Amino acid sequence: MPPLAESRHRWLPLAITLAIQAMVAAAVLAIPAVAPRVAGSLGISVTYVGLFVSVAYAAAILASLASGTATARYGSIRISQVSLILCAAGLVLCTIPSPWTLALGAVLVGLGYGPITPASSHLLARTTPVHRIALVFSVKQTGVPLGGVLAGALVPGLQAMVGWQAAVACVAGLCVLCACAAQSLRKRFDVDRDVSRRLALGQLLEPVRLVMRHPPLRLLAVSSFLFAFAQVSLTAYAVTYLASDLRYGLVAAGAMFAVSQSGGVLGRVWWGYVSDRWLGARRMLVVLGALMSACALATASLQPALPTVLVGGVLFVFGASAIGWNGVYLSEVARAAPAGQAGIATGGTLAITFLGNVLGPAVFGAIAGLFGSYRAGFLAVALIVALCAVALGRSRRAVGVPRA
């Protein structure tokens, strides 16, 4: 194979998984992007539409648990195709003006979202050189904030022209097109599928059992729960905090939110590079935990009189750390997993990660309500993540984790 063709072949799995990740992330965020319009159409509170993401992540927990075995049997590409179709079907259901179809649509979108990361981890762990693994996993995970950018840029603009149902259906159509485009790649990248692998209900908890049996995976899973809590606290409450406590207008608060998301995109790539080049994944996670904690503390300390540039800088770094940790984390899970079980281990740890996404908004909101300020929620995030960073650092020294 010519060098150029070989290089393209080497990066093709990353391109595929990045595109698929972006599309399913856009599917999860399509409804929240037009939440006021959806709520008005259904005659319900925007708060209930906001539960769409929590319901989707709850369904994603179950899907991620089943995804490891399913990926081993059918292959990464096939599972990704099925996931895209489920997301598309869920979005189409959401266009039917009923709270019940909205809830069912959220479940289908979550069932489609859950398997994507374990399936892509299975493919990338098999096709990525060890010295590039953290960078590759981090670049793939930029699909999540990129999907958010796609949903935010496409859906609100389209709904102004053709209505929110047609705008959401457009995202569903893109998911179907992505699934069709992946078909030509299945023969090449699903060669390791084992059709004799049995699917059984009793295997649903096997990914979690695998994680619990291996202390390094167990600590990573707990860390991901707390990191997800920090991430969802930022993404769910940044705009509200800026508007209520710092007296920003909604447009300005939205712009600051976009700044934090852009930090997440750049952070996911940069941390992967730093991890591969200098620190190693486990040490990088310790640094990210410390940085997240510092940024949460700084966010809680922001005042209305501070310059916008300073506020934007804090939120940019907060986004870079709280949204940018996933790729490094997934590469460390793949490294720590038993041979050939990266997909199953990823599914088990992600079930716990998603639990952080489900519970995070409620816990943060309860803390903020108890103390009467969103600052208290961010202070709690700072404390919890700092303790997590200490635990990761002590475990790394105890086991002598090599640079990965």
C-alpha positions in Angstrom: 0.0 0.0 0.0 1.4 3.5 -0.9 2.4 5.6 2.1 -0.4 8.2 1.5 -3.0 5.5 1.2 -1.6 3.8 4.3 -1.8 7.0 6.3 -5.4 7.6 5.2 -6.3 4.0 6.2 -4.7 4.6 9.6 -6.8 7.7 10.3 -10.0 6.4 8.8 -11.3 4.8 12.0 -10.9 8.1 13.8 -12.7 10.0 11.1 -15.6 7.5 11.2 -16.0 7.5 15.0 -15.7 11.3 15.2 -18.5 11.8 12.7 -20.8 9.3 14.4 -20.0 10.7 17.8 -20.9 14.2 16.6 -24.2 13.1 15.1 -25.5 11.3 18.2 -24.4 14.2 20.4 -26.4 16.5 18.1 -29.4 14.2 18.5 -29.2 14.4 22.3 -29.0 18.2 22.2 -31.5 18.9 19.3 -34.5 19.1 21.6 -32.8 21.2 24.4 -31.7 23.6 21.6 -35.3 24.6 21.0 -36.7 23.8 24.4 -38.9 27.0 24.7 -40.5 26.2 21.4 -41.1 22.6 22.3 -42.6 23.6 25.7 -44.9 26.1 24.1 -46.1 23.6 21.5 -46.8 21.0 24.1 -48.2 23.4 26.7 -45.8 22.3 29.4 -43.1 24.0 31.4 -39.6 24.3 29.9 -38.4 22.5 33.1 -40.0 19.3 31.9 -38.4 19.6 28.4 -35.1 20.1 30.3 -35.6 16.6 31.7 -35.1 15.2 28.1 -31.3 14.9 28.6 -31.7 13.2 32.0 -34.1 10.6 30.5 -31.8 10.1 27.6 -28.8 9.5 29.8 -30.8 7.1 32.0 -31.6 5.0 28.9 -27.9 5.4 27.8 -26.8 3.6 31.0 -28.7 0.4 30.1 -27.6 0.6 26.4 -23.9 1.1 27.4 -24.1 -2.0 29.6 -25.3 -4.2 26.7 -23.0 -2.6 24.1 -19.8 -4.4 24.9 -21.2 -7.9 24.2 -23.2 -6.6 21.3 -20.2 -5.0 19.7 -18.2 -8.2 20.1 -20.9 -10.1 18.3 -21.9 -7.6 15.5 -18.9 -5.3 15.2 -18.3 -1.6 16.0 -19.7 -0.2 12.7 -22.9 -2.2 12.8 -23.7 -1.2 16.4 -22.9 2.4 15.5 -25.3 2.2 12.6 -28.1 0.8 14.8 -27.4 3.5 17.3 -27.8 6.2 14.7 -31.1 4.8 13.5 -32.4 4.7 17.1 -31.4 8.3 17.6 -33.2 9.2 14.3 -36.3 7.3 15.3 -36.3 9.0 18.7 -36.1 12.4 17.2 -39.0 11.7 14.8 -41.1 10.6 17.7 -40.3 13.9 19.5 -41.8 15.8 16.6 -45.3 14.4 17.5 -46.7 17.0 19.8 -47.3 15.0 23.0 -45.4 14.8 26.3 -45.5 11.0 26.1 -43.9 10.8 22.6 -41.3 13.3 23.8 -40.5 11.0 26.7 -40.4 7.9 24.5 -38.3 9.8 22.0 -35.8 10.6 24.8 -35.5 6.9 25.7 -34.8 5.9 22.1 -32.2 8.7 21.7 -30.5 7.5 24.9 -30.6 3.9 23.7 -28.8 5.1 20.6 -26.3 7.3 22.5 -25.2 4.8 25.0 -23.4 2.2 22.8 -21.5 4.7 20.7 -18.5 5.3 22.9 -17.9 1.6 23.8 -18.2 0.6 20.2 -15.8 3.3 19.1 -13.4 2.4 21.9 -13.4 -1.2 20.7 -12.5 -0.1 17.2 -9.9 2.5 18.1 -8.2 0.4 20.7 -7.6 -2.2 18.0 -6.5 0.2 15.3 -4.6 2.9 17.1 -0.8 2.8 17.8 -0.1 2.9 21.6 1.9 6.1 21.4 -1.1 7.9 19.9 -3.9 6.4 21.8 -4.7 9.3 24.2 -4.6 11.9 21.4 -6.8 9.8 19.1 -9.4 9.1 21.8 -9.4 12.8 22.7 -9.9 13.9 19.1 -12.8 11.4 18.8 -14.4 12.8 21.9 -14.4 16.3 20.5 -17.4 14.9 18.6 -19.5 15.6 21.7 -19.0 19.4 21.9 -18.9 19.5 18.1 -22.4 17.9 18.1 -23.5 20.5 20.5 -22.2 23.2 18.2 -24.0 21.5 15.3 -27.3 21.4 17.2 -26.9 24.9 18.5 -26.1 26.3 15.1 -28.5 24.3 12.9 -31.7 23.6 14.9 -32.6 27.1 16.3 -32.0 28.7 12.9 -34.0 26.1 11.0 -36.9 26.3 13.4 -37.3 30.0 12.7 -37.8 29.2 9.0 -39.6 25.8 9.0 -40.7 25.2 12.6 -39.1 23.1 15.3 -40.5 19.8 14.2 -38.9 20.1 10.7 -35.6 21.3 12.3 -35.5 18.3 14.6 -36.4 16.0 11.7 -33.5 17.4 9.8 -31.1 16.2 12.5 -32.8 12.8 12.3 -32.2 12.7 8.6 -28.5 13.5 9.0 -28.3 10.6 11.5 -29.7 8.2 8.9 -27.4 9.5 6.2 -24.4 8.9 8.5 -25.6 5.4 9.2 -25.8 4.7 5.4 -22.4 6.2 4.8 -20.8 3.9 7.4 -22.1 0.8 5.6 -19.3 0.8 3.0 -16.8 0.5 5.9 -18.3 -2.4 7.8 -16.5 -5.2 5.9 -13.1 -3.6 6.6 -13.6 -2.7 10.3 -15.9 -5.3 11.6 -13.6 -8.2 10.7 -13.2 -9.2 14.4 -16.9 -9.7 15.1 -17.7 -13.1 16.7 -21.2 -14.2 15.6 -21.0 -17.1 18.1 -21.0 -14.6 21.0 -24.2 -15.2 22.9 -26.4 -12.3 24.0 -28.3 -12.9 27.2 -30.1 -10.8 29.8 -27.8 -12.1 32.5 -24.8 -10.6 30.7 -26.2 -7.1 31.2 -24.3 -6.5 34.4 -21.1 -8.2 33.2 -19.4 -4.9 32.2 -20.0 -3.5 35.7 -18.8 -6.7 37.3 -15.6 -6.5 35.1 -15.0 -3.0 36.4 -15.7 -3.9 40.0 -13.2 -6.8 39.8 -10.3 -4.6 38.7 -9.4 -1.9 41.2 -7.8 0.4 38.6 -11.0 0.3 36.5 -13.1 0.8 39.6 -11.3 3.9 40.6 -11.5 5.3 37.1 -15.2 4.7 37.0 -15.8 6.5 40.3 -13.6 9.3 39.1 -15.6 9.6 35.9 -18.8 9.8 38.0 -17.4 12.9 39.8 -15.9 14.4 36.6 -19.3 14.0 34.9 -20.9 15.8 37.9 -18.5 18.7 37.3 -19.1 18.7 33.5 -22.9 18.6 33.7 -22.9 21.2 36.4 -21.1 23.6 34.1 -23.2 22.8 31.0 -26.6 22.8 32.8 -26.2 25.8 35.1 -23.6 28.1 33.5 -26.2 30.2 31.7 -28.6 30.4 34.7 -25.7 31.3 37.0 -24.5 34.1 34.7 -28.0 35.5 34.3 -29.1 35.3 37.9 -25.9 35.8 40.0 -23.8 37.9 37.6 -26.7 39.8 36.0 -25.8 38.9 32.4 -28.4 39.1 29.7 -29.4 35.8 28.1 -27.6 36.6 24.8 -24.4 37.5 26.7 -24.8 34.5 29.0 -25.2 32.3 25.9 -22.1 33.7 24.4 -20.1 32.8 27.5 -21.6 29.3 27.4 -20.3 29.0 23.8 -16.9 30.1 25.1 -16.9 27.2 27.6 -17.9 24.7 24.9 -15.1 25.9 22.6 -12.7 25.4 25.5 -14.0 21.8 25.7 -13.3 21.2 22.0 -9.8 22.5 22.2 -9.2 20.9 25.6 -10.0 17.4 24.4 -7.4 17.6 21.7 -4.7 19.4 23.8 -5.0 17.1 26.8 -4.7 14.1 24.6 -1.5 15.4 23.1 0.0 16.4 26.4 -0.9 13.0 27.8 0.8 11.1 24.9 3.8 13.4 24.7 4.7 14.0 28.3 2.5 13.0 31.3 0.7 9.8 30.6 -3.1 9.3 30.9 -3.3 8.7 34.7 -1.1 11.7 35.6 -3.0 13.8 33.1 -6.3 12.9 34.9 -4.8 14.1 38.2 -3.8 17.4 36.7 -7.3 17.8 35.1 -9.0 17.1 38.4 -6.9 19.8 40.1 -7.6 22.2 37.3 -11.4 21.5 37.3 -11.4 22.1 41.1 -9.6 25.4 40.8 -11.9 26.6 37.9 -15.0 25.6 39.9 -13.7 27.6 42.8 -12.9 30.6 40.5 -16.4 30.3 39.0 -18.0 30.5 42.4 -16.0 33.6 43.1 -17.0 35.6 40.0 -18.6 39.0 40.6 -20.8 41.1 38.3 -18.2 43.9 38.2 -15.4 41.7 36.8 -14.4 42.3 33.2 -16.1 40.1 30.6 -12.7 38.9 29.3 -11.8 37.6 32.8 -15.1 35.8 33.2 -14.8 34.3 29.7 -11.2 33.2 30.5 -12.3 31.4 33.6 -15.2 29.6 31.8 -12.9 28.8 28.8 -10.5 27.0 31.1 -13.3 25.4 33.1 -14.8 24.1 29.9 -11.4 22.9 28.7 -10.9 20.8 31.8 -14.5 19.8 32.8 -15.5 19.0 29.2 -12.1 18.0 27.9 -11.2 15.1 30.2 -13.2 12.3 28.4 -10.7 11.3 25.7 -7.8 10.9 28.2 -10.0 9.0 30.5 -11.3 6.6 27.8 -7.7 5.9 26.7 -6.7 5.0 30.2 -9.8 2.7 30.5 -8.7 1.0 27.3 -5.2 0.6 28.6 -6.2 -0.7 32.0 -8.8 -3.2 30.6 -8.0 -6.9 30.2 -6.8 -7.8 26.7 -9.6 -7.7 24.1 -12.1 -6.3 26.6 -11.8 -2.6 26.0 -15.3 -2.3 24.7 -16.8 -4.1 27.6 -14.8 -2.2 30.2 -15.7 1.1 28.5 -19.4 0.1 28.7 -19.1 -0.7 32.4 -17.3 2.5 33.3 -19.6 4.6 31.1 -22.7 3.3 32.9 -21.3 4.9 36.0 -20.2 8.0 34.1 -23.8 8.4 32.7 -25.1 8.0 36.3 -23.2 11.2 37.1 -24.8 12.9 34.2 -28.3 11.8 35.4 -27.8 12.7 39.0 -25.5 15.7 38.6 -28.1 18.4 37.8 -30.4 17.3 40.6 -27.6 17.2 43.2 -26.2 20.6 42.1 -29.7 22.1 42.1 -30.4 20.7 45.6 -27.2 22.2 46.9 -27.9 25.5 45.3 -31.4 25.5 46.6 -30.3 24.6 50.1 -27.8 27.5 50.3 -29.8 29.9 48.1 -27.0 30.4 45.6 -25.5 28.7 42.6 -22.1 29.6 44.0 -22.6 26.9 46.7 -23.1 24.3 43.9 -19.8 25.3 42.3 -18.0 25.2 45.6 -19.3 21.7 46.2 -18.0 20.7 42.7 -14.6 22.2 43.6 -14.3 20.2 46.9 -15.5 16.9 45.4 -13.3 17.0 42.3 -10.2 18.0 44.4 -10.7 14.9 46.6 -11.0 12.8 43.4 -7.7 14.2 42.1 -6.0 13.4 45.4 -7.3 9.8 45.2 -6.1 9.4 41.6 -2.7 10.8 42.5 -2.3 8.4 45.4 -3.3 5.4 43.4 -0.9 6.3 40.6 2.0 6.4 43.1 0.9 3.3 44.9 0.8 1.1 41.7 3.6 2.8 39.9 1.5 3.5 36.8 3.8 3.8 33.7 3.5 6.6 31.2 0.9 5.6 28.6 
